[in-house]
Amino acid sequence: MERKFNSQAKRHVKKGDMVQVIAGDDKGKKGRIIEIVSDSNRAIVEGINIVSRHTKPNAQNQNGGIIKKEAPVHISNLQVVDKTGVASRVGRKENEKGKLVRVSKKSGEIID
């Protein structure tokens, strides 16, 4: 019988995390993760990687035209920002209850 493994890899970022961009045109900007696109290891971050989208008129947008929206960014270009506002790498430690939690490598604080 073949073993079944969890196909989803552990990532250093999650939906709702505050992150900082460390590479690309938006380097240095901070934003909150809106969505994770798991099959391509990308994340949509609010206010980051804004693209112009040409749209036809439809039910949501009566006039059509050019719409600005966020495009996905690869998660390797993102660093989690901890409570102190500093971007750092993420480690994992066991807490008192024996559960694995994410920890900031710089400050040692637990990331919620």
Biopython code that builds the backbone (N, CA, C, O; Angstrom):
import numpy as np
from Bio.PDB.StructureBuilder import StructureBuilder

atoms = [
    (1, "MET", "N", (0.838, -1.184, 0.000)),
    (1, "MET", "CA", (0.000, 0.000, 0.000)),
    (1, "MET", "C", (0.883, 1.247, 0.000)),
    (1, "MET", "O", (1.880, 1.321, 0.718)),
    (2, "GLU", "N", (0.503, 2.201, -0.801)),
    (2, "GLU", "CA", (1.309, 3.400, -0.958)),
    (2, "GLU", "C", (0.946, 4.447, 0.093)),
    (2, "GLU", "O", (-0.224, 4.638, 0.424)),
    (3, "ARG", "N", (1.979, 5.123, 0.610)),
    (3, "ARG", "CA", (1.747, 6.173, 1.599)),
    (3, "ARG", "C", (1.195, 7.420, 0.939)),
    (3, "ARG", "O", (1.535, 7.742, -0.199)),
    (4, "LYS", "N", (0.340, 8.116, 1.670)),
    (4, "LYS", "CA", (-0.181, 9.382, 1.173)),
    (4, "LYS", "C", (0.442, 10.500, 1.983)),
    (4, "LYS", "O", (0.417, 10.477, 3.213)),
    (5, "PHE", "N", (1.001, 11.478, 1.289)),
    (5, "PHE", "CA", (1.634, 12.613, 1.945)),
    (5, "PHE", "C", (0.811, 13.864, 1.709)),
    (5, "PHE", "O", (0.043, 13.951, 0.750)),
    (6, "ASN", "N", (0.979, 14.812, 2.580)),
    (6, "ASN", "CA", (0.336, 16.103, 2.403)),
    (6, "ASN", "C", (0.989, 16.793, 1.211)),
    (6, "ASN", "O", (2.194, 17.046, 1.220)),
    (7, "SER", "N", (0.206, 17.093, 0.198)),
    (7, "SER", "CA", (0.766, 17.664, -1.028)),
    (7, "SER", "C", (1.122, 19.134, -0.855)),
    (7, "SER", "O", (1.902, 19.682, -1.635)),
    (8, "GLN", "N", (0.549, 19.780, 0.174)),
    (8, "GLN", "CA", (0.807, 21.198, 0.378)),
    (8, "GLN", "C", (2.032, 21.374, 1.269)),
    (8, "GLN", "O", (2.075, 20.868, 2.390)),
    (9, "ALA", "N", (3.019, 22.095, 0.760)),
    (9, "ALA", "CA", (4.257, 22.300, 1.502)),
    (9, "ALA", "C", (4.062, 23.361, 2.577)),
    (9, "ALA", "O", (3.185, 24.216, 2.459)),
    (10, "LYS", "N", (4.880, 23.306, 3.623)),
    (10, "LYS", "CA", (4.851, 24.349, 4.654)),
    (10, "LYS", "C", (5.476, 25.604, 4.071)),
    (10, "LYS", "O", (6.543, 25.558, 3.458)),
    (11, "ARG", "N", (4.802, 26.715, 4.268)),
    (11, "ARG", "CA", (5.300, 27.990, 3.753)),
    (11, "ARG", "C", (5.577, 28.928, 4.906)),
    (11, "ARG", "O", (5.030, 28.761, 5.996)),
    (12, "HIS", "N", (6.425, 29.913, 4.671)),
    (12, "HIS", "CA", (6.753, 30.874, 5.714)),
    (12, "HIS", "C", (5.733, 32.001, 5.790)),
    (12, "HIS", "O", (5.780, 32.818, 6.709)),
    (13, "VAL", "N", (4.803, 32.054, 4.821)),
    (13, "VAL", "CA", (3.776, 33.098, 4.828)),
    (13, "VAL", "C", (2.391, 32.462, 4.822)),
    (13, "VAL", "O", (2.200, 31.358, 4.313)),
    (14, "LYS", "N", (1.426, 33.182, 5.400)),
    (14, "LYS", "CA", (0.045, 32.737, 5.413)),
    (14, "LYS", "C", (-0.857, 33.905, 5.052)),
    (14, "LYS", "O", (-0.438, 35.062, 5.082)),
    (15, "LYS", "N", (-2.104, 33.587, 4.708)),
    (15, "LYS", "CA", (-3.089, 34.622, 4.409)),
    (15, "LYS", "C", (-3.280, 35.501, 5.643)),
    (15, "LYS", "O", (-3.453, 34.996, 6.753)),
    (16, "GLY", "N", (-3.249, 36.807, 5.443)),
    (16, "GLY", "CA", (-3.423, 37.744, 6.552)),
    (16, "GLY", "C", (-2.125, 38.242, 7.149)),
    (16, "GLY", "O", (-2.145, 39.174, 7.952)),
    (17, "ASP", "N", (-0.981, 37.647, 6.781)),
    (17, "ASP", "CA", (0.320, 38.096, 7.290)),
    (17, "ASP", "C", (0.688, 39.454, 6.715)),
    (17, "ASP", "O", (0.366, 39.767, 5.569)),
    (18, "MET", "N", (1.368, 40.255, 7.528)),
    (18, "MET", "CA", (1.962, 41.504, 7.044)),
    (18, "MET", "C", (3.338, 41.138, 6.504)),
    (18, "MET", "O", (4.136, 40.528, 7.215)),
    (19, "VAL", "N", (3.628, 41.501, 5.257)),
    (19, "VAL", "CA", (4.892, 41.125, 4.629)),
    (19, "VAL", "C", (5.567, 42.333, 4.003)),
    (19, "VAL", "O", (4.944, 43.364, 3.753)),
    (20, "GLN", "N", (6.870, 42.170, 3.757)),
    (20, "GLN", "CA", (7.655, 43.185, 3.062)),
    (20, "GLN", "C", (8.250, 42.542, 1.817)),
    (20, "GLN", "O", (8.712, 41.402, 1.856)),
    (21, "VAL", "N", (8.234, 43.289, 0.702)),
    (21, "VAL", "CA", (8.800, 42.792, -0.555)),
    (21, "VAL", "C", (10.304, 43.001, -0.509)),
    (21, "VAL", "O", (10.767, 44.098, -0.198)),
    (22, "ILE", "N", (11.084, 41.945, -0.818)),
    (22, "ILE", "CA", (12.537, 42.036, -0.733)),
    (22, "ILE", "C", (13.217, 42.032, -2.099)),
    (22, "ILE", "O", (14.440, 42.153, -2.177)),
    (23, "ALA", "N", (12.432, 41.891, -3.193)),
    (23, "ALA", "CA", (13.014, 41.899, -4.533)),
    (23, "ALA", "C", (11.974, 42.370, -5.534)),
    (23, "ALA", "O", (10.778, 42.150, -5.343)),
    (24, "GLY", "N", (12.424, 43.013, -6.594)),
    (24, "GLY", "CA", (11.522, 43.442, -7.654)),
    (24, "GLY", "C", (11.249, 44.933, -7.623)),
    (24, "GLY", "O", (11.885, 45.681, -6.881)),
    (25, "ASP", "N", (10.292, 45.354, -8.440)),
    (25, "ASP", "CA", (9.976, 46.782, -8.585)),
    (25, "ASP", "C", (9.433, 47.392, -7.294)),
    (25, "ASP", "O", (9.665, 48.571, -7.027)),
    (26, "ASP", "N", (8.718, 46.613, -6.498)),
    (26, "ASP", "CA", (8.106, 47.112, -5.268)),
    (26, "ASP", "C", (8.956, 46.826, -4.035)),
    (26, "ASP", "O", (8.432, 46.752, -2.923)),
    (27, "LYS", "N", (10.264, 46.665, -4.224)),
    (27, "LYS", "CA", (11.159, 46.330, -3.118)),
    (27, "LYS", "C", (11.044, 47.362, -1.991)),
    (27, "LYS", "O", (11.093, 48.569, -2.229)),
    (28, "GLY", "N", (10.890, 46.859, -0.749)),
    (28, "GLY", "CA", (10.801, 47.726, 0.415)),
    (28, "GLY", "C", (9.384, 48.054, 0.841)),
    (28, "GLY", "O", (9.177, 48.526, 1.959)),
    (29, "LYS", "N", (8.397, 47.817, -0.022)),
    (29, "LYS", "CA", (7.006, 48.108, 0.323)),
    (29, "LYS", "C", (6.434, 47.021, 1.221)),
    (29, "LYS", "O", (6.845, 45.862, 1.157)),
    (30, "LYS", "N", (5.468, 47.419, 2.069)),
    (30, "LYS", "CA", (4.821, 46.471, 2.974)),
    (30, "LYS", "C", (3.341, 46.378, 2.641)),
    (30, "LYS", "O", (2.742, 47.348, 2.176)),
    (31, "GLY", "N", (2.753, 45.213, 2.878)),
    (31, "GLY", "CA", (1.328, 45.007, 2.641)),
    (31, "GLY", "C", (0.861, 43.718, 3.281)),
    (31, "GLY", "O", (1.664, 42.907, 3.740)),
    (32, "ARG", "N", (-0.461, 43.540, 3.306)),
    (32, "ARG", "CA", (-1.068, 42.343, 3.907)),
    (32, "ARG", "C", (-1.428, 41.350, 2.803)),
    (32, "ARG", "O", (-1.895, 41.745, 1.735)),
    (33, "ILE", "N", (-1.208, 40.058, 3.063)),
    (33, "ILE", "CA", (-1.508, 39.021, 2.076)),
    (33, "ILE", "C", (-3.020, 38.824, 1.996)),
    (33, "ILE", "O", (-3.678, 38.559, 3.002)),
    (34, "ILE", "N", (-3.558, 38.956, 0.783)),
    (34, "ILE", "CA", (-4.987, 38.764, 0.548)),
    (34, "ILE", "C", (-5.287, 37.310, 0.232)),
    (34, "ILE", "O", (-6.282, 36.754, 0.698)),
    (35, "GLU", "N", (-4.412, 36.693, -0.570)),
    (35, "GLU", "CA", (-4.674, 35.340, -1.047)),
    (35, "GLU", "C", (-3.358, 34.644, -1.369)),
    (35, "GLU", "O", (-2.402, 35.285, -1.806)),
    (36, "ILE", "N", (-3.312, 33.319, -1.151)),
    (36, "ILE", "CA", (-2.160, 32.502, -1.530)),
    (36, "ILE", "C", (-2.580, 31.622, -2.703)),
    (36, "ILE", "O", (-3.596, 30.931, -2.632)),
    (37, "VAL", "N", (-1.796, 31.647, -3.783)),
    (37, "VAL", "CA", (-2.030, 30.780, -4.939)),
    (37, "VAL", "C", (-1.065, 29.611, -4.788)),
    (37, "VAL", "O", (0.102, 29.709, -5.168)),
    (38, "SER", "N", (-1.556, 28.498, -4.228)),
    (38, "SER", "CA", (-0.667, 27.428, -3.784)),
    (38, "SER", "C", (0.003, 26.655, -4.914)),
    (38, "SER", "O", (1.141, 26.216, -4.752)),
    (39, "ASP", "N", (-0.665, 26.475, -6.056)),
    (39, "ASP", "CA", (-0.068, 25.654, -7.114)),
    (39, "ASP", "C", (1.131, 26.327, -7.771)),
    (39, "ASP", "O", (1.980, 25.640, -8.339)),
    (40, "SER", "N", (1.224, 27.673, -7.705)),
    (40, "SER", "CA", (2.362, 28.366, -8.315)),
    (40, "SER", "C", (3.253, 29.064, -7.284)),
    (40, "SER", "O", (4.140, 29.831, -7.661)),
    (41, "ASN", "N", (3.030, 28.808, -5.972)),
    (41, "ASN", "CA", (3.817, 29.407, -4.888)),
    (41, "ASN", "C", (3.839, 30.928, -4.973)),
    (41, "ASN", "O", (4.896, 31.543, -4.834)),
    (42, "ARG", "N", (2.695, 31.526, -5.198)),
    (42, "ARG", "CA", (2.585, 32.969, -5.306)),
    (42, "ARG", "C", (1.552, 33.492, -4.322)),
    (42, "ARG", "O", (0.691, 32.751, -3.849)),
    (43, "ALA", "N", (1.651, 34.782, -4.023)),
    (43, "ALA", "CA", (0.717, 35.417, -3.103)),
    (43, "ALA", "C", (0.274, 36.751, -3.691)),
    (43, "ALA", "O", (1.040, 37.431, -4.373)),
    (44, "ILE", "N", (-0.978, 37.112, -3.414)),
    (44, "ILE", "CA", (-1.489, 38.419, -3.811)),
    (44, "ILE", "C", (-1.440, 39.301, -2.575)),
    (44, "ILE", "O", (-2.067, 38.998, -1.560)),
    (45, "VAL", "N", (-0.682, 40.404, -2.667)),
    (45, "VAL", "CA", (-0.468, 41.308, -1.541)),
    (45, "VAL", "C", (-1.123, 42.648, -1.873)),
    (45, "VAL", "O", (-0.946, 43.181, -2.968)),
    (46, "GLU", "N", (-1.887, 43.190, -0.909)),
    (46, "GLU", "CA", (-2.607, 44.437, -1.195)),
    (46, "GLU", "C", (-1.638, 45.595, -1.401)),
    (46, "GLU", "O", (-0.740, 45.828, -0.593)),
    (47, "GLY", "N", (-1.845, 46.321, -2.513)),
    (47, "GLY", "CA", (-1.031, 47.478, -2.833)),
    (47, "GLY", "C", (0.303, 47.172, -3.473)),
    (47, "GLY", "O", (1.078, 48.090, -3.742)),
    (48, "ILE", "N", (0.597, 45.902, -3.727)),
    (48, "ILE", "CA", (1.889, 45.496, -4.298)),
    (48, "ILE", "C", (1.662, 44.897, -5.689)),
    (48, "ILE", "O", (0.677, 44.194, -5.918)),
    (49, "ASN", "N", (2.581, 45.182, -6.608)),
    (49, "ASN", "CA", (2.562, 44.640, -7.973)),
    (49, "ASN", "C", (1.252, 44.984, -8.687)),
    (49, "ASN", "O", (0.551, 44.101, -9.182)),
    (50, "ILE", "N", (0.936, 46.269, -8.731)),
    (50, "ILE", "CA", (-0.286, 46.749, -9.370)),
    (50, "ILE", "C", (-0.120, 46.705, -10.892)),
    (50, "ILE", "O", (0.871, 47.200, -11.431)),
    (51, "VAL", "N", (-1.101, 46.107, -11.579)),
    (51, "VAL", "CA", (-1.089, 46.024, -13.036)),
    (51, "VAL", "C", (-2.361, 46.666, -13.578)),
    (51, "VAL", "O", (-3.371, 46.748, -12.879)),
    (52, "SER", "N", (-2.303, 47.118, -14.824)),
    (52, "SER", "CA", (-3.471, 47.687, -15.495)),
    (52, "SER", "C", (-4.147, 46.596, -16.307)),
    (52, "SER", "O", (-3.511, 45.922, -17.118)),
    (53, "ARG", "N", (-5.429, 46.433, -16.081)),
    (53, "ARG", "CA", (-6.192, 45.383, -16.754)),
    (53, "ARG", "C", (-7.251, 46.032, -17.642)),
    (53, "ARG", "O", (-8.093, 46.781, -17.147)),
    (54, "HIS", "N", (-7.221, 45.755, -18.947)),
    (54, "HIS", "CA", (-8.214, 46.299, -19.873)),
    (54, "HIS", "C", (-9.418, 45.363, -19.868)),
    (54, "HIS", "O", (-9.280, 44.173, -20.152)),
    (55, "THR", "N", (-10.595, 45.893, -19.548)),
    (55, "THR", "CA", (-11.780, 45.044, -19.440)),
    (55, "THR", "C", (-12.905, 45.544, -20.331)),
    (55, "THR", "O", (-13.038, 46.742, -20.583)),
    (56, "LYS", "N", (-13.714, 44.598, -20.805)),
    (56, "LYS", "CA", (-14.922, 44.920, -21.552)),
    (56, "LYS", "C", (-16.028, 45.281, -20.554)),
    (56, "LYS", "O", (-15.946, 44.917, -19.381)),
    (57, "PRO", "N", (-17.040, 45.980, -21.007)),
    (57, "PRO", "CA", (-18.185, 46.230, -20.115)),
    (57, "PRO", "C", (-18.866, 44.916, -19.729)),
    (57, "PRO", "O", (-19.068, 44.037, -20.567)),
    (58, "ASN", "N", (-19.219, 44.799, -18.437)),
    (58, "ASN", "CA", (-19.915, 43.607, -17.957)),
    (58, "ASN", "C", (-20.852, 44.015, -16.820)),
    (58, "ASN", "O", (-21.036, 45.207, -16.573)),
    (59, "ALA", "N", (-21.439, 43.051, -16.133)),
    (59, "ALA", "CA", (-22.422, 43.340, -15.082)),
    (59, "ALA", "C", (-21.802, 44.109, -13.917)),
    (59, "ALA", "O", (-22.432, 45.018, -13.375)),
    (60, "GLN", "N", (-20.574, 43.756, -13.523)),
    (60, "GLN", "CA", (-19.925, 44.437, -12.400)),
    (60, "GLN", "C", (-19.418, 45.820, -12.807)),
    (60, "GLN", "O", (-19.507, 46.772, -12.032)),
    (61, "ASN", "N", (-18.890, 45.924, -14.015)),
    (61, "ASN", "CA", (-18.314, 47.177, -14.483)),
    (61, "ASN", "C", (-19.042, 47.595, -15.763)),
    (61, "ASN", "O", (-18.733, 47.102, -16.847)),
    (62, "GLN", "N", (-20.008, 48.505, -15.630)),
    (62, "GLN", "CA", (-20.862, 48.880, -16.757)),
    (62, "GLN", "C", (-20.083, 49.529, -17.898)),
    (62, "GLN", "O", (-20.385, 49.299, -19.068)),
    (63, "ASN", "N", (-19.078, 50.342, -17.557)),
    (63, "ASN", "CA", (-18.354, 51.084, -18.587)),
    (63, "ASN", "C", (-17.183, 50.327, -19.188)),
    (63, "ASN", "O", (-16.791, 50.609, -20.320)),
    (64, "GLY", "N", (-16.614, 49.373, -18.458)),
    (64, "GLY", "CA", (-15.394, 48.735, -18.922)),
    (64, "GLY", "C", (-14.227, 49.668, -18.707)),
    (64, "GLY", "O", (-14.285, 50.527, -17.827)),
    (65, "GLY", "N", (-13.165, 49.525, -19.487)),
    (65, "GLY", "CA", (-12.020, 50.418, -19.388)),
    (65, "GLY", "C", (-10.837, 49.771, -18.703)),
    (65, "GLY", "O", (-10.722, 48.546, -18.665)),
    (66, "ILE", "N", (-9.945, 50.610, -18.156)),
    (66, "ILE", "CA", (-8.712, 50.131, -17.538)),
    (66, "ILE", "C", (-8.903, 50.066, -16.022)),
    (66, "ILE", "O", (-9.269, 51.056, -15.389)),
    (67, "ILE", "N", (-8.652, 48.901, -15.457)),
    (67, "ILE", "CA", (-8.791, 48.685, -14.012)),
    (67, "ILE", "C", (-7.422, 48.355, -13.439)),
    (67, "ILE", "O", (-6.692, 47.544, -14.009)),
    (68, "LYS", "N", (-7.069, 48.969, -12.326)),
    (68, "LYS", "CA", (-5.810, 48.666, -11.625)),
    (68, "LYS", "C", (-6.096, 47.569, -10.604)),
    (68, "LYS", "O", (-7.047, 47.674, -9.830)),
    (69, "LYS", "N", (-5.269, 46.506, -10.598)),
    (69, "LYS", "CA", (-5.446, 45.434, -9.625)),
    (69, "LYS", "C", (-4.107, 44.811, -9.276)),
    (69, "LYS", "O", (-3.116, 44.995, -9.982)),
    (70, "GLU", "N", (-4.094, 44.057, -8.158)),
    (70, "GLU", "CA", (-2.865, 43.412, -7.706)),
    (70, "GLU", "C", (-2.630, 42.120, -8.482)),
    (70, "GLU", "O", (-3.558, 41.347, -8.717)),
    (71, "ALA", "N", (-1.391, 41.900, -8.873)),
    (71, "ALA", "CA", (-0.992, 40.649, -9.525)),
    (71, "ALA", "C", (-0.196, 39.833, -8.507)),
    (71, "ALA", "O", (0.376, 40.398, -7.575)),
    (72, "PRO", "N", (-0.155, 38.506, -8.677)),
    (72, "PRO", "CA", (0.574, 37.666, -7.717)),
    (72, "PRO", "C", (2.081, 37.921, -7.731)),
    (72, "PRO", "O", (2.663, 38.261, -8.762)),
    (73, "VAL", "N", (2.706, 37.744, -6.542)),
    (73, "VAL", "CA", (4.141, 37.881, -6.349)),
    (73, "VAL", "C", (4.644, 36.536, -5.831)),
    (73, "VAL", "O", (3.963, 35.898, -5.027)),
    (74, "HIS", "N", (5.810, 36.096, -6.269)),
    (74, "HIS", "CA", (6.351, 34.827, -5.775)),
    (74, "HIS", "C", (6.684, 34.958, -4.286)),
    (74, "HIS", "O", (7.209, 35.981, -3.847)),
    (75, "ILE", "N", (6.372, 33.902, -3.512)),
    (75, "ILE", "CA", (6.548, 34.009, -2.057)),
    (75, "ILE", "C", (8.009, 34.067, -1.634)),
    (75, "ILE", "O", (8.306, 34.432, -0.496)),
    (76, "SER", "N", (8.927, 33.713, -2.533)),
    (76, "SER", "CA", (10.349, 33.831, -2.193)),
    (76, "SER", "C", (10.783, 35.293, -2.128)),
    (76, "SER", "O", (11.833, 35.607, -1.567)),
    (77, "ASN", "N", (9.979, 36.183, -2.699)),
    (77, "ASN", "CA", (10.287, 37.607, -2.685)),
    (77, "ASN", "C", (9.606, 38.333, -1.526)),
    (77, "ASN", "O", (9.577, 39.564, -1.501)),
    (78, "LEU", "N", (9.060, 37.588, -0.571)),
    (78, "LEU", "CA", (8.353, 38.181, 0.563)),
    (78, "LEU", "C", (8.993, 37.750, 1.871)),
    (78, "LEU", "O", (9.428, 36.608, 2.017)),
    (79, "GLN", "N", (9.046, 38.689, 2.834)),
    (79, "GLN", "CA", (9.495, 38.383, 4.194)),
    (79, "GLN", "C", (8.424, 38.821, 5.163)),
    (79, "GLN", "O", (7.817, 39.878, 4.993)),
    (80, "VAL", "N", (8.187, 38.013, 6.179)),
    (80, "VAL", "CA", (7.174, 38.321, 7.177)),
    (80, "VAL", "C", (7.655, 39.460, 8.073)),
    (80, "VAL", "O", (8.818, 39.498, 8.476)),
    (81, "VAL", "N", (6.743, 40.389, 8.379)),
    (81, "VAL", "CA", (7.033, 41.488, 9.282)),
    (81, "VAL", "C", (6.423, 41.138, 10.633)),
    (81, "VAL", "O", (5.232, 40.838, 10.717)),
    (82, "ASP", "N", (7.248, 41.175, 11.715)),
    (82, "ASP", "CA", (6.725, 40.828, 13.043)),
    (82, "ASP", "C", (6.071, 42.038, 13.705)),
    (82, "ASP", "O", (5.956, 43.100, 13.093)),
    (83, "LYS", "N", (5.647, 41.875, 14.950)),
    (83, "LYS", "CA", (4.911, 42.930, 15.666)),
    (83, "LYS", "C", (5.718, 44.206, 15.832)),
    (83, "LYS", "O", (5.147, 45.293, 15.922)),
    (84, "THR", "N", (7.037, 44.088, 15.875)),
    (84, "THR", "CA", (7.884, 45.272, 16.042)),
    (84, "THR", "C", (8.047, 46.054, 14.742)),
    (84, "THR", "O", (8.593, 47.157, 14.752)),
    (85, "GLY", "N", (7.575, 45.490, 13.611)),
    (85, "GLY", "CA", (7.660, 46.179, 12.326)),
    (85, "GLY", "C", (8.912, 45.873, 11.547)),
    (85, "GLY", "O", (9.207, 46.541, 10.557)),
    (86, "VAL", "N", (9.664, 44.860, 11.984)),
    (86, "VAL", "CA", (10.916, 44.494, 11.331)),
    (86, "VAL", "C", (10.706, 43.216, 10.522)),
    (86, "VAL", "O", (10.138, 42.246, 11.024)),
    (87, "ALA", "N", (11.166, 43.216, 9.269)),
    (87, "ALA", "CA", (11.073, 42.024, 8.430)),
    (87, "ALA", "C", (12.181, 41.057, 8.814)),
    (87, "ALA", "O", (13.334, 41.454, 8.982)),
    (88, "SER", "N", (11.825, 39.781, 8.952)),
    (88, "SER", "CA", (12.838, 38.785, 9.297)),
    (88, "SER", "C", (12.453, 37.426, 8.735)),
    (88, "SER", "O", (11.328, 37.212, 8.283)),
    (89, "ARG", "N", (13.412, 36.519, 8.776)),
    (89, "ARG", "CA", (13.144, 35.151, 8.355)),
    (89, "ARG", "C", (12.276, 34.467, 9.401)),
    (89, "ARG", "O", (12.126, 34.960, 10.519)),
    (90, "VAL", "N", (11.707, 33.328, 9.027)),
    (90, "VAL", "CA", (10.779, 32.629, 9.909)),
    (90, "VAL", "C", (11.338, 31.264, 10.269)),
    (90, "VAL", "O", (11.800, 30.521, 9.403)),
    (91, "GLY", "N", (11.292, 30.939, 11.565)),
    (91, "GLY", "CA", (11.659, 29.621, 12.043)),
    (91, "GLY", "C", (10.452, 28.984, 12.702)),
    (91, "GLY", "O", (9.395, 29.605, 12.815)),
    (92, "ARG", "N", (10.610, 27.742, 13.139)),
    (92, "ARG", "CA", (9.522, 27.051, 13.835)),
    (92, "ARG", "C", (10.035, 26.484, 15.144)),
    (92, "ARG", "O", (11.123, 25.912, 15.210)),
    (93, "LYS", "N", (9.224, 26.655, 16.196)),
    (93, "LYS", "CA", (9.548, 26.116, 17.515)),
    (93, "LYS", "C", (8.303, 25.515, 18.127)),
    (93, "LYS", "O", (7.183, 25.851, 17.743)),
    (94, "GLU", "N", (8.505, 24.621, 19.083)),
    (94, "GLU", "CA", (7.366, 24.091, 19.829)),
    (94, "GLU", "C", (7.037, 25.031, 20.971)),
    (94, "GLU", "O", (7.935, 25.507, 21.666)),
    (95, "ASN", "N", (5.749, 25.303, 21.170)),
    (95, "ASN", "CA", (5.354, 26.112, 22.310)),
    (95, "ASN", "C", (5.122, 25.218, 23.527)),
    (95, "ASN", "O", (5.423, 24.025, 23.484)),
    (96, "GLU", "N", (4.589, 25.785, 24.609)),
    (96, "GLU", "CA", (4.407, 25.022, 25.847)),
    (96, "GLU", "C", (3.471, 23.830, 25.663)),
    (96, "GLU", "O", (3.627, 22.808, 26.332)),
    (97, "LYS", "N", (2.512, 23.957, 24.770)),
    (97, "LYS", "CA", (1.524, 22.897, 24.542)),
    (97, "LYS", "C", (2.018, 21.826, 23.574)),
    (97, "LYS", "O", (1.305, 20.859, 23.305)),
    (98, "GLY", "N", (3.241, 21.992, 23.045)),
    (98, "GLY", "CA", (3.801, 21.006, 22.129)),
    (98, "GLY", "C", (3.406, 21.229, 20.673)),
    (98, "GLY", "O", (3.627, 20.361, 19.828)),
    (99, "LYS", "N", (2.827, 22.379, 20.379)),
    (99, "LYS", "CA", (2.409, 22.693, 19.018)),
    (99, "LYS", "C", (3.487, 23.527, 18.334)),
    (99, "LYS", "O", (4.102, 24.388, 18.964)),
    (100, "LEU", "N", (3.721, 23.270, 17.030)),
    (100, "LEU", "CA", (4.701, 24.044, 16.273)),
    (100, "LEU", "C", (4.136, 25.420, 15.961)),
    (100, "LEU", "O", (3.017, 25.537, 15.462)),
    (101, "VAL", "N", (4.902, 26.458, 16.251)),
    (101, "VAL", "CA", (4.501, 27.829, 15.957)),
    (101, "VAL", "C", (5.609, 28.513, 15.168)),
    (101, "VAL", "O", (6.775, 28.128, 15.253)),
    (102, "ARG", "N", (5.232, 29.529, 14.401)),
    (102, "ARG", "CA", (6.217, 30.290, 13.631)),
    (102, "ARG", "C", (6.850, 31.347, 14.527)),
    (102, "ARG", "O", (6.169, 31.998, 15.320)),
    (103, "VAL", "N", (8.179, 31.507, 14.387)),
    (103, "VAL", "CA", (8.935, 32.423, 15.237)),
    (103, "VAL", "C", (9.804, 33.307, 14.355)),
    (103, "VAL", "O", (10.394, 32.834, 13.383)),
    (104, "SER", "N", (9.886, 34.607, 14.696)),
    (104, "SER", "CA", (10.762, 35.537, 13.999)),
    (104, "SER", "C", (12.202, 35.233, 14.377)),
    (104, "SER", "O", (12.521, 35.136, 15.562)),
    (105, "LYS", "N", (13.071, 35.081, 13.397)),
    (105, "LYS", "CA", (14.470, 34.760, 13.659)),
    (105, "LYS", "C", (15.205, 35.947, 14.270)),
    (105, "LYS", "O", (16.139, 35.752, 15.047)),
    (106, "LYS", "N", (14.799, 37.191, 13.932)),
    (106, "LYS", "CA", (15.474, 38.375, 14.440)),
    (106, "LYS", "C", (15.118, 38.653, 15.892)),
    (106, "LYS", "O", (16.002, 38.782, 16.738)),
    (107, "SER", "N", (13.823, 38.744, 16.181)),
    (107, "SER", "CA", (13.403, 39.143, 17.515)),
    (107, "SER", "C", (13.061, 37.961, 18.425)),
    (107, "SER", "O", (13.017, 38.119, 19.645)),
    (108, "GLY", "N", (12.820, 36.788, 17.854)),
    (108, "GLY", "CA", (12.459, 35.621, 18.657)),
    (108, "GLY", "C", (10.997, 35.598, 19.051)),
    (108, "GLY", "O", (10.578, 34.698, 19.778)),
    (109, "GLU", "N", (10.192, 36.574, 18.587)),
    (109, "GLU", "CA", (8.778, 36.638, 18.927)),
    (109, "GLU", "C", (7.978, 35.633, 18.115)),
    (109, "GLU", "O", (8.342, 35.282, 16.992)),
    (110, "ILE", "N", (6.871, 35.174, 18.713)),
    (110, "ILE", "CA", (5.974, 34.266, 18.013)),
    (110, "ILE", "C", (5.137, 35.081, 17.030)),
    (110, "ILE", "O", (4.637, 36.152, 17.372)),
    (111, "ILE", "N", (4.986, 34.565, 15.795)),
    (111, "ILE", "CA", (4.209, 35.218, 14.765)),
    (111, "ILE", "C", (2.821, 34.585, 14.752)),
    (111, "ILE", "O", (2.683, 33.375, 14.578)),
    (112, "ASP", "N", (1.801, 35.408, 14.937)),
    (112, "ASP", "CA", (0.423, 34.891, 14.949)),
    (112, "ASP", "C", (-0.117, 34.729, 13.568)),
    (112, "ASP", "O", (-1.260, 34.305, 13.398)),
]
sb = StructureBuilder()
sb.init_structure("model")
sb.init_model(0)
sb.init_chain("A")
sb.init_seg("    ")
for serial, (resi, resn, name, xyz) in enumerate(atoms, 1):
    if name == "N":
        sb.init_residue(resn, " ", resi, " ")
    sb.init_atom(name, np.array(xyz, "f"), 0.0, 1.0, " ", f" {name:<3s}", serial, name[0])
structure = sb.get_structure()
